[in-house]
Amino acid sequence: MKNTLSRRTTLIAAAVALASAPWAALANNPKKLPVMQVWKDPNCGCCKDWVEILRKAGFEIQTFDTGNTAMRQRLGMPTKFGSCHTALIDGYVIEGHVNVSEIQRLLSERPKALGLAVPGMPVGSPGMDGPEYGNRRDPYDVLLVQKDGSSRSYQSYFKNAAQAPREGFMKTQHSTSAAGAALPWAEAEIRRIDTAAGKVSLKHGEIKNLDMPPMSMVFQVPDTSQLAGLKVGDAVRFTAEQINGAYTVIRIERRP
């Protein structure tokens, strides 16, 4: 009888060990995150900072320094949600400076959606934060974008922050002739010109009206005729505003 009980105890212990083995293996080998592909301008400093944040969080990133306008359109992300970089991960489109936690949540919950977007380039979002921005935190939403172009807030940030968004951040239209003349000049060196996409990459000094420190940035250029005659390496001066969430060059010319 004693031997029978001993054998039974041994069998039960073995069964428990076999049942728990897969769970132990999973615990020691968490699911690897899918590879994220990112399309960005090669001279966009905040894009590089965002990619580095994701890499530190465990994402494997494949970057394409070709600009993101064409890929955004190809992937179906509406222009109104546009930012400086576009990514694709596990079938979802990620537009702009989306937070790591929301990407992780998206991959976990797997809602029926096109993806996530942070339109424009709000200061305080990942890659647009830190001491170089004066630790400023402008309120913004991570949007869950549907395939029909509709959206809803997936997560809000800094909505109760003491600093409210400046008037310039809320403008929906702009007069380049009147308002551009009133804006302060900033100095820059041209790093890349994409007339077809209406963009210019600038390594610029401080932009006082945007409270933006020196950095490399991609700007929208609605009036591409201003780019005629300019080339990479030119020293220029320019004025800029944030219009509909996008940093936009209002006037640009060779530095006198």
N, C-alpha and C positions, 0 to 999 in steps of 0.2 A: 504493500500500500504506500509505504514511504517512497519507494522508487517511482511509483506511478505519479504521485504528487510532484516529485522532483522533475520528472519528464514533462508534466503538464505546465509547471512553472517556467521551465526552459522554453517550451514552445510558445507560451504567451509572451514571454520577454522578446523572443525572436520576431514574433508577429508585430509587436509594438515598434521594435527597431526598424523593421522593413517599412512600416506605415509612416514612420516619422522621417525616414531617410530623404524622400523627395522634398519635404518641407525644409529640412536642414540645408539641402543643396540649393534651394531657392533663396534661402536667407543669406547663404554665403556667396551666391551668384545672382545679384539683382538683375532685372531685365535691362539690357543695354538700350540706351536711348537711340532712336533712329537718327540717321545722318541728316543734318540740316544744310540745305544749299542756300547761299546768300548772294544776291546780286547787288552790287554797290559801285559807286564811283571810286577809282583808285586813290583819289586825293581827299576823300571824305574822312576827316579825323574822327568825328563822332560815330560813324559807322564802324570803324576799326575798334573803338572803345566798346561799343555794344557787342560786337563779335567776341571780344576778349572776355567780357562779363559772362557770356553764355558758355564759353569754353571752360572758364573757372567753375561753372556750375555743373560741368560734366557732359555738355553737348559736344558732339563731334561736328565740326563745321567745315564745309567746302565752299570757298568763296570764289566769285567770278567778278573781276574788276572791269566790268563792261557797262556799268550804269544799270539802272533798274527800270527805266520807263517802259521799254519794250516788254520786259518780262512781266511787269505788273499788269500790263494790258493783256498779255498772253494768258496769264493765270486767272484773269477775270476780276481782279480787284479794282473797283471803281476809282477813278481819278480823284474824286472828292475825299477819299481816305488816304491819298498819297503821302509818302514821306521820302526819305533819302535812301532807303534800302528796302528790298523785298526779299522774303525768304520762303522756302517751301520745306515742310517737314511732315512726313507721314500723311501726305494728302491735304494738309492744311496750309493756307497762305498766311504768312506773318508779315505785316506791313509796318515798318517804322520801329520806334524804340519801345517795343512791348516788353513788359517785365518777365523775368524768368518764371516767377510763381504762376503767372497766368498761362504761359506756354505749357508748363508742367500740368496744370489743372486741365487745360484743353486736351492734352494727350491722355489724361486719366478719364475724364468724363466723356470724351468723344461725342460732342453734340453734332447734330446735322447742321453744318455751317460751312461757309467758304473758308473762314479763318478769323484771325484777330488783327486789329489795326490800332495804331496810335497816330492819328493824322498829324501832319506837320512835324515839328521837332520841339515839343514843349520842354522848357528848362526844368530840370528836376527828374526827368525820365532817365532810365538807364542809358549811360553813354553821353547824356547831356547834363550830368550832375557833378557835384564835387566842388572843391575850393576854387577851381578856375572859373566857376560860374557864380562865385560869391555865396555858395551853398543855398542859392535861391531855389524855391520849389513852387512852380506855377501849377495850378490845378489842371488835371486832365483825366480823361477816361480811356481805359482799354476797351475797345468796342468789339463785340462779337458780330461779324459781318455775315449776312446770309447770301446765298447764291443769287437771290433776286435783287441784291443791292441794298436791302434794308439792313438796319443795325440796331443794337441795343447795348447799353452799358454792361460790360462783363465785370468790371471793377473800376472804382473811382479812386483817385489819389489826390491828396492835399486839398480836398474840397473845403476843409475847415481851416486851411492855412491862413495865417495873419495877413499875408500879402495877396491882394486880389490881382487878377490879371490886368495888365495895363490896357489902356484904351486901344492901342495899336493892335493888340492881340485879338480884339473882338471885331475888327473891321471886316466887312464882307466885300467891299469894293474900294477902289483907290484911284485917285486922279494922279497920274504920273507927272503931269506938268506942274500942277499947283502944289501938291503935297511933297513931291520929290524935291522941289526947290527949297522947301523949308527944312528938310532933313540935314543933319550934319554929315560932312564927308568922312569916309573912312578910307584908309590906304590899303593896297593889296598887291599881290603878284598873281598873275593868271597862271593856273596850273593845268587847266583843261577847258576847252570850249566845245560845246555840243549844240550847235545852232539848230539842228533838226529837232532836238528834244527841248530846246529853249532853256538850256542850263549852262552855267559857268562855274567852274571850281576855282575858288580863291583861297590863297593863304593870306589872311587879312590881319590887320591890327584891330584895336578896340573899336566896336561899333557902339557909340555912346547911347543912342536912342533905344537900342535893344538890350542895353546892359550886357553886351556880349564881349568876352575877353578875346585876345588874339588866338586864332586857331585856323585850321583848314576846314572849309565848308563848301558844300554844293548849294548854289542859289538858283532859283527860278529866274528867268529873264523873259517877261511877257513881250517886250519890244526887242526882238532879236536884231533889228536893224542897228542897234547900238553896238553890237558885236562886230559889225563890219570893219575890217581893217585892223582889228585887235588880234594878237597871237599869243601863244604860250610863252611865258617869260616876261611879258610886258608888265611894267609898273603902272598901276592904274589907281584912280580914286573912284569911289562909288558911294551911293546912298542906298539904303535898304530898309525894308519894313517886313513885318510878318502879316501876310494876307491870306485869309482862310486857312491859317495854320502853317503855311509854307513861307520860308524865308525867301524874300523876293528882292532882286535888284531893281531899283526904280530908275537910277541914272548910273552910267558908267562911262569913263573916258580915260585916256592916257593921262598920267600924272604930269602936270605942267612943270 
